Amino acid sequence: MTNINTTYFDMQTNKAYPGGELKGFEANTGKSVYYTFTVNYRNSTYSETIENISATTSGFSVVKVVPALPSIIQPNSAQTFNLAIDLPNTSYAGPLNLLILYKVNYVTNSSKGQ
């Protein structure tokens, strides 16, 4: 595997945004690997909810995410995710594509119930 490409998909606007390239890993086919990455959230007003993280590359499957999803990231903070990823049974050379579904929480504590 050469790298991991991330795409963030805003569930409210139905738009995809490239998240960048992460360091890849080497592993045996047909096994599971554990991978850690951090989502840095730079909105100063609203929190963000990560709803789902999935592999869109054929043969790969994200089978576990810690912390469990959905996971809320507070404004101007970060969340580290630990993924368990099942690998395909055949050899693969190329990027692993991860899709991260999210939504911005446009309600703040001070505006609830108004």
C-alpha positions in Angstrom: 0.0 0.0 0.0 1.5 3.3 -1.0 -0.8 5.7 1.0 -4.2 6.4 2.4 -6.4 9.0 0.7 -9.1 10.6 2.8 -12.3 12.3 1.5 -14.7 14.1 3.8 -18.3 14.1 2.7 -20.6 16.8 4.2 -24.0 15.1 4.7 -25.9 18.4 4.8 -24.5 19.9 1.6 -23.9 16.6 -0.2 -20.4 17.8 -1.1 -17.1 15.9 -1.0 -13.8 17.6 0.1 -10.4 16.0 -0.2 -8.9 15.4 3.2 -5.4 14.7 2.1 -3.0 11.8 2.1 -2.0 9.8 5.1 1.0 7.5 5.6 0.1 4.0 4.4 1.1 0.6 5.8 2.4 -2.8 4.7 0.5 -5.9 5.7 -0.3 -9.5 4.6 -3.3 -10.1 2.5 -6.4 -11.5 4.1 -5.5 -10.1 7.5 -6.7 -7.2 9.7 -4.6 -4.1 10.4 -5.1 -1.4 13.0 -4.6 2.1 11.8 -4.7 5.4 13.8 -5.4 8.9 12.4 -6.5 12.2 13.7 -9.3 14.5 12.5 -8.4 18.2 13.2 -11.5 20.3 13.3 -10.9 24.1 12.9 -14.5 25.5 13.2 -14.5 28.0 16.1 -18.3 28.0 16.5 -20.0 24.7 15.9 -19.2 21.1 16.8 -18.9 18.4 14.1 -20.3 14.8 14.2 -18.3 12.1 12.4 -21.1 9.7 11.4 -19.2 7.0 9.5 -15.8 6.0 8.3 -15.6 3.5 5.5 -13.2 2.1 2.9 -14.2 2.7 -0.7 -11.3 0.7 -2.2 -12.5 -2.7 -3.3 -11.7 -5.6 -1.0 -11.0 -3.4 2.1 -13.5 -3.0 4.9 -13.4 -0.8 8.1 -14.8 -3.3 10.6 -14.3 -1.3 13.8 -13.9 2.4 14.8 -12.8 3.6 18.2 -14.3 5.7 19.6 -17.6 4.4 18.4 -19.5 6.4 15.8 -21.2 8.8 15.7 -18.5 10.8 17.5 -18.7 14.6 18.2 -15.7 16.8 17.8 -15.9 20.1 19.6 -14.9 23.4 18.0 -11.2 24.0 17.5 -10.2 20.5 18.6 -9.2 17.1 17.3 -10.2 13.5 17.6 -8.0 10.5 17.1 -9.7 7.4 15.6 -8.4 3.8 15.7 -9.6 1.7 12.8 -9.6 -2.0 12.4 -9.4 -2.6 8.6 -9.9 -6.0 7.0 -7.6 -6.5 4.0 -8.4 -8.2 0.7 -7.4 -11.8 0.1 -5.4 -10.9 -2.9 -2.3 -8.7 -3.1 -2.9 -5.0 -3.7 -0.6 -2.1 -4.6 -2.1 1.3 -4.6 -3.9 3.7 -2.3 -6.6 2.9 0.2 -9.4 5.4 0.0 -11.3 6.3 3.2 -14.6 8.1 3.1 -15.5 10.1 6.2 -19.2 11.1 6.5 -19.8 14.1 8.7 -22.2 16.9 9.6 -21.7 20.2 11.3 -23.9 20.8 14.3 -25.4 24.2 13.7 -27.0 24.4 17.1 -25.0 25.7 20.1 -25.8 25.2 23.7 -26.7 28.8 24.1 -29.3 28.6 21.3 -31.1 25.4 22.3 -34.7 25.8 23.2 -35.1 29.3 21.8 
